[in-house]
Amino acid sequence: MSTTLLIARRELTGYFRTMTGYIIAGILLLAQGLFFNALVLSQGEMLSAEVLSGYFFYAFGLTVAASLFISMRLLAEERQTGTLVLLTSSPVHDWEIVVGKYLSGLAFLAIVTVTSVYIPALILVNGKISFGHLFAGYLGVMLAGSAGLAIGLFGSALARNQILAVIYSTILTLVMVMAHFLSRVTDPPFKDTFMALALYARHFPAFQSGTIHLRDVIYYIAVVYMALFASIRVMEARRWK
């Protein structure tokens, strides 16, 4: 476990040593602020809960998109620069590499997400905020972001460079986000299966409205587990090539 944390700390400091981390954080916070002002506050008189729900709707998409860019460098950059060979040839397990890099990306995403709290806090100027709603919404955003980060890490494990990593992970994420559309044109049991797999439609709206369901928490955790498991298997397969 100490090796995993060492890798995580090394990668986390890497986000702050280069401009990449600051650019991703800046674009995410700027986009959330612009969407909040242009598309949420511009809709006229609304209840504070409706404004907060609208903010979390856009925060979901922007955070998941940012998580894909955060994860693109984790393994693909190592392979692109040739340092992955040195890392895998050292006495380190593949799962330690994958989990360590994932934890670094998750920590960075959490820091940026916490920083964005000032945006919904603007509601306090003319309204009130339910802190239970705020907590549920941000929990959902972090769970969705963690799932997107794990999917992005899997794409990074598959790709030879960072551009391909973003393409792979974006395709996988869009398939999961758009799964609920397939549920509309299919019959049971596939209808329920596609809906259950939907990254947004089935599992996030409850968080968006301020409600926490255990099934939704378990779903996002399961997505993280499966994506990390697949990433480890890809790493093991490449090690034996």
Number of C-alpha atoms within 10 A of each C-alpha: 9 9 14 21 17 16 20 24 16 14 21 21 13 14 20 12 11 10 11 15 19 14 12 18 22 13 13 21 21 13 15 23 18 13 18 23 14 11 14 19 16 11 10 7 9 13 11 17 19 14 21 26 23 18 23 28 21 18 29 24 17 19 24 25 20 20 28 29 23 26 30 28 26 25 29 26 21 19 20 14 11 11 12 16 12 10 15 16 10 9 8 12 16 18 17 19 23 24 22 25 26 28 21 26 27 23 16 20 24 17 12 19 19 11 12 19 13 10 16 19 14 13 16 10 7 7 13 13 16 12 10 12 19 22 15 21 28 23 17 27 26 22 24 28 28 27 28 30 31 31 29 36 35 31 29 30 30 20 22 17 19 22 15 16 27 24 17 21 28 20 12 16 21 12 16 18 18 17 22 22 15 17 20 13 9 13 11 9 9 14 17 15 16 20 22 19 21 23 24 20 17 17 23 25 19 18 25 28 19 22 15 21 12 7 10 20 17 13 20 23 16 13 20 23 15 16 21 24 17 19 26 21 16 15 21 15 10 12 12 6 5
